[in-house]
Amino acid sequence: MTLLLGIDVGTSACKAAVVDADGVELAHGQAPTPWEPVATGAELDPDALLAAVVSAASDAIARAPAGRVAGIGVTSVAETGMLMDAGGRVLHPAIAWHDARGRAEAQALARDLPGFSERTGLPASALCSLAKLKHLGARGAARWLNVAEWIVHRLGGRQVSELSLSSRTGLLDLDPRAPYADALAWAGLPGGLLAEVVLAGTDAGPSDGAALPGTAGAVLTVAGHDHVVAGLGVGVIAPGDMLDSCGTAEAIVRVAPPLGAAARRRSVAGGVTVGWHVAEGRQALLAGLWSGLALREVLDDLGTGESGREELSAGALAIAPGDAPALELELHSLERSRVRLPAAAPAAVWRGAIEAVAREVDALIAHVDAVAGPHTRLVVTGGWARDAAVLEAKRHRGAIETPRVTEAGCRGAALLSGVAAGLYPSADDLPALSAIAKEPA
């Protein structure tokens, strides 16, 4: 049996799935992402990260049916990566994408490169890799690899810079799909900091089997940015498709034809970034909220654990949105103060929290539609989409789809490895989700 391995290095966990050539998930594995808390946020040791990835992948392979692993695709969080010297040594611990380091540098970036957002599709903020790299300093720097790129390299692949991940760094000039020379010069970084710029699904060489036994000879590929790849994993790939992924952070991902500089500027001004998609010839508009984290905080303050959430949501469904108390939740920052809950029935408070999130998501979707045109399809995934009241709040947008995919990011990464291995001609020719795998909502 031909097997494909998809690895998803996320903020909370490193996950892996073995998928067959028809796109069916066969086995899964998982290990915590080994962040080390620091005053500004978090960082991780590269070797500890590789060990967590290998643990998750090994578990998935061990649970899978017998077969040959033909391809390995790796997707990951963006903005975080490894700054390396000319000998390949990692110079610093990897800084978490949400870490506060780089704030002062981001302010200088906005002043010094006023065309930054038009060229990169990003705001000048501490989130993008460029500001963090300026903060770290360029001494000894020769190469930057985003997390998924570095994992592929450590598994035996050559160094490549994948488009969707590079689009999140501030180091890529979107229109020529090439290093942004002015940004590199601004940070004092070498012109060759990025490796060969490639599309997700490009063959990056074979696994050597040393770090991940049992995979020698499997074709490696950098699958790209985790949110975009999760969309691919549930069939969000055509221009006009939109993904609403409801996890700890809620991600809105819209597939669109390439945008011009003016449209990129409008998009970024409304809190929506623009970058290259993992499929050829299209871009991804991306916005995020800390909605899952905020909802979890409300549940904690209500004293409701997982065992009581189903009953709470059932009660919330019986309350009309207009009868729920109005709540203002902090959805845009990790620097937050807990909301003071109103004196109302827990089910009413829960409905109010869900409606507060829905309003913010609706505003983001409206902005994306204003920039890129009305979306044609909306797919909802993620753990919070399993909450009946949360899902009900999304139904007013019209027909939505909730695919029955266990790990969308891993499935997307695995299928892109199938492109690299020659099983599928391109990302547009992947196995479709079967009727069993879709549940109209």
PyMOL commands that set and color helices and strands:
alter all, ss='L'
color gray80, all
select helices_A, chain A and resi 46-63+103-112+116-120+129-136+147-154+163-166+181-186+226-233+261-269+291-302+306-317+321-323+346-372+383-386+388-397+408-420+427-429+435-437
alter helices_A, ss='H'
color red, helices_A
select strands_A, chain A and resi 2-9+13-20+25-32+36-38+41-44+68-76+81-84+94-95+143-146+160-162+172-173+178-179+196-198+219-225+241-246+250-256+273-276+283-289+377-381
alter strands_A, ss='S'
color yellow, strands_A
deselect
rebuild
show_as cartoon
